């Protein structure tokens, strides 16, 4: 039911014409569409019922984001309903969750997570950003990069080094001392921002070191991202197969030629391989030790599959596939960006190797 409802809504309200309109806009976002998603319960899908959400889990979220990936859906859903929401669920106190999650569930508040810095790559557990405690009032100084939809966020969760380890802090999107700049990104459907913080007032989330909780949150986000990649790869495969049926060359459809048949068959294998890895990971519990294996495995397989299938989609379309007017480049840009969003396949393989002891 989640899949059919999502596919119908996205097809009707955010077709590729709308995607193109949003990706050319200043913010890449439309409040009306966000409100409609919230009314469908999407923004609170994985939030407990006691906090105004639907009380569902990773499997249901996987189904939803797979459909969103299939349509290259713009907007802050992944940043707010996946990254920020999961981070709060894994690190915040019960009181803080009761205060913050209802606004996220209703869509009234958009949030995001800021963990990556230059030149640390995808290492996030020892940030250069620092936190200063002045008799219970915290302030942050430092810089973050690659913050998803940071320019839209009402609240930003920022990591910083504290005396007792890694701290997570809640910052107002319009706080004094906070500078937000949109980054130039390959994928215009998914905006990123850089943050500069100079004595920005903040509220500490959770108690003590949050490394373990944030690690679980990022693993769950990686699994959700892998499902989105599966949806995008599926769309590219369907696009290629349909074109191979209708594009004639030398009096016959190009899909009748063996070379094209092989490409399409290999696409199917890549997509199904990625889907199996993603679905398996989605069924692993957030506190299951197997999560350390399942998350980087799903990420590696899905990232490489999406990039490869999106590239093959352009090849099968030939000359038209390279043009701005065709949708193939939109998927390729999303595929390339997603493969680097939370750690490249090489980085994920390194995490996988550590998890299995090699």
N, C-alpha and C positions, 0 to 999 in steps of 0.2 A: 504493500500500500504506500509506503514511503517512496519507493522508487517510481511508481506510476504517477503519484501526485507531483513529485518533484519534476519528472520529465514533462508532464503536461504544463505545469506552471512556467518552467524555464523556456519551453518551446513557444508558449503564448506571450510571455512577458519579456523575456530576454533572448530573442532570436539573434542571429549573427548581425543583423542590421543594427540592433540595439547595442550589441557588444562594440561594434565599430563606433557608434555614437559616443558611448561612454569612454572608450579608450582615447578618443580625441578631445575629451573634455578636460577641464583644469584639474578636477579631483578624481576622475574615473569612477564616479559614485553618484547615486541618486537616492535621496532620502525616501521617496515614495516607494521604491522597490525594496528598500531595507525594511520599511514598516510592513509591507506585504509579507516579506519573509518571516518577520517576527510574529505576525498574526497567524501564520501557518505553524508556528511553534518551532521553527528551525533554529532560532538563536538560543533557545533553551532546551534543545533536544537532549543533551547529555547532562543537564543540570537537574538535581533532585527536585522532586515535587514540592518538598517543604520550602524550597527557595524559588518557586514559581516556574520550574521547568517541567519537562515531560518525563524525567526520570528514566530515560533510556540509556543505552550504553554505546560502547565503541563499535559494535556490529551495526547498529542502526545509523550511527554517524558515518560509518564507512559507506553504506548504501547511498546516503544523501550526498556526500562529497564526491562520490563517483559520478553521480548524475551532474553535479555542478561542474566537474572537470570535463565532462562530455560536451558541455556547452561553453567552455572557457569563461565561466561566469566571473565578471569583474566585481569589485567591492571588497569590503573588509570582513567578510564572513570568516575566512580562515584565521585572520589575525585575532578577531574578537571571540568568535564562538568556538574556536579550536585552541589556539595558542594561549590567549589570556585566560580563558575560562578554565582550561585544564591546569594551567599553572596555579591558579587560585585554589582549585579543588585539591591539588596535591601539596600545597604549602601553607595556605591561610588557616588561621584559627577558626573555630566554629562561629565565633562572634563576627569575625571579618567576612566569612562566607555568607552569613545571614544578612550582612549589611550590603555586600557588593553583588552577589550572584543574582538576586531578583532583578536588578536593573539591567544586567547582561541578558538574562532570560527574556525580558520583555522587549529588548532592543532599544531601550531608552538610553543606554550607555554603550558606547563603542570603546573597546580597549584593545591594547596590543602589548607585545612583549619585546623588550629591548635587552638582548644579551650579548650580541657580537660586537667586537671592536677591531680596529686596525692597530697593529698588524697581526693580530692573533688568529686570523683565519676563522675556523669553526670551533676553536677552543673558547669555552665560556665560563669555566669554573674558577678562573683566577683573574677577574677583571681589573683593569687599571682604574676604573671609576671608583672613587672613594666616597665613603659616607662619614659624616661627622655628627656626633651626638652632643647636643648642647642641652643637658638636663632634660632629656626625653624628647627634645625637638630635633628631628633629623634633617640634614641637608646633604645634597649630593653634588659632586663635581667630577666632570669627566666627559667622555664622548662615546656615542654608540653609532653603529652604521647598519645598514640593511634592515631597518625597522619597518616591518610591513604596515602599510597604511598609517604610519606615524602622524601624517598631516591631518588625518581624520579623527584620531583618537581623542576621546574625552578624558581618558585615564591611560597612563602608560606604566607598565610594570618594568622596573629597571633593576638590574643586578649591580651590586657594588661590594667591594671588599670591606669587611668589618673585623673587629678584633676577634670575634668568635667564629670566623670563617666567611662563608658566602651569604650575603644578605639580599633580600628581595624587597623592593620599595615601590610604593604607589605614588605616582606623580600626576598632578593635574596637567592636562594638555595645554593649558594657558598659564602655567605657573611663571612667576617672575624668575628670570635667570635661565629660562629654557628657550633654546633656539632650535627650530625645526626647519629643515631644508629638504625638499624633495630631491631625491637622487635621479640621475639620468639612468634609466633602466632599459634593458632590451625588450622586456615584456610590458607594453603600455596598459595591459589589463590588470596588472598587479603592481601597485605603486609601492615604492620603498622610500624611506627617509633617513637622514642623518640627524642625530641629536647632539647638541652641545649643552652641557649643564654646568652652571656656575652658581654654586651655593643655592641650588633649587630645593625648596622645602618639600619634604617627603614623609610618608607614613610607612613604617616598617611592617612587612607582611610576615606573619608567622613568628616563631620563637627560635632563636639560635640559627645554626647553619642549615640552609635549605638545599644543599647540593643534591641530596638523595631525592627529595621531592621534585626538584626542578629537572633532574635527570629522567625521572619517570614521565614527567609532563612532556618533555621533548621527545622521548621515545614514542609516546602516544600520538604526538603531533606528526612525527615522521610516518607513522602507520596511516594516519588520515591522509597525509600528502600522497602516499603511495596509491591510495584508492583514487584520489583525484587524478593521478597520472594514468591509472588504468582506464578511467573514463575518457580521458583525452586520447589515449592510444586507440581505444575502441572506435571513437569517432573518426579518427584518421583512417583506420582500416576500412570502415564502412564507406567512407568517402572514396577511397581508392577502388574498392570493389565495384561500386556503382559507376564510377567513371570508366572502369575497364569494360563494363557491359555496354556502355552507350557511345564510347569513342571508337569510331571506325577508321581503320587504316588498311589500304589495299583491299577494300571491299569486305572487310570482316572486323568484328569487334576486337580491340587489342587484348581483351581478356582471353581470347582463344589462343593466343601465342604462349608457348611454353614458358618463356622468360617472365612474362607477366604473371602467369599462373603460379610460378615458383615464388615470386615476390609476395603475392597475396597470401599464399600458404604459409610462408615464413612469418608474415605479419600476424596471422592467426596464432601461430605457435608462441610468438613473443607475448602477445596480449594475454593468452590463456596462462602462460607461465607466470606473468606478473600478477594476474588476478588471483591465482592460487596462492602465491606468496603473501599478497595483501590480505586476502580473506583469512588465511591461517593466522597471520599476525593479529588481526582484529579480534580473534577469539581468545587470545592469550590475556589473562587477567592483568590488571595494572600492577598488582603486587606479586605476580608470578616471576620467578627468576628467569623463565624462558623468554621474557620480554626483551632481555638484553641481547638475545640471539634473533628473535623474530623481527624486531624493528629494523635493525640495519640490513637484514636479509631482504625484507620487503622493499626497503628504500633502494637498495642496489639494483635489484631485479627490475622494479618498476621504472626507475630513472633511466636505465639503459634501454629498456623496451620502448618507452615513450619517445626518447630522442631518436632512436633508430626508426621506429614506425613513422614518426612525423617526417623524417628525412626521406624515407621511401615513398611516402605519400606525394611529396613534391616531385620525385623522379617519375612516378607513374603518370602524373598529370602533365609532365613535359613542360613545354614553354609556358602554358597558362599557369602552372603551379608556382612559378617564380614571380608572378605579378602581384601588385598591391591589391588589385580587385578580387583576387581569389583568397579564400579563407585559409588555405594551407599554411601560409606564413604565420598566421596568428597562433596556430597550434604549435608550430615549430619553436616560436619564441617562448611560448609558455613551457614547452618541454625543456628547452635549454635552461631557462631560469629556474624551474622547479627542481631540476637535477642538482642545482647548486644552493638551493634555498636554505636547507638545514644541514648541509654537509654533502660534498661531492660523493659519487660512488666510491672513489678511492678512499675517502675519509670513512665512509660507512663500512667498507671492507676492513679497514683497520680496526674499527670498533667491533666488528663481527669476529675478527681474529682474536682480539683480546678476550671476548666473551667465551670463546670456545678453547682458549688457552694455547693459541699458536702464534 
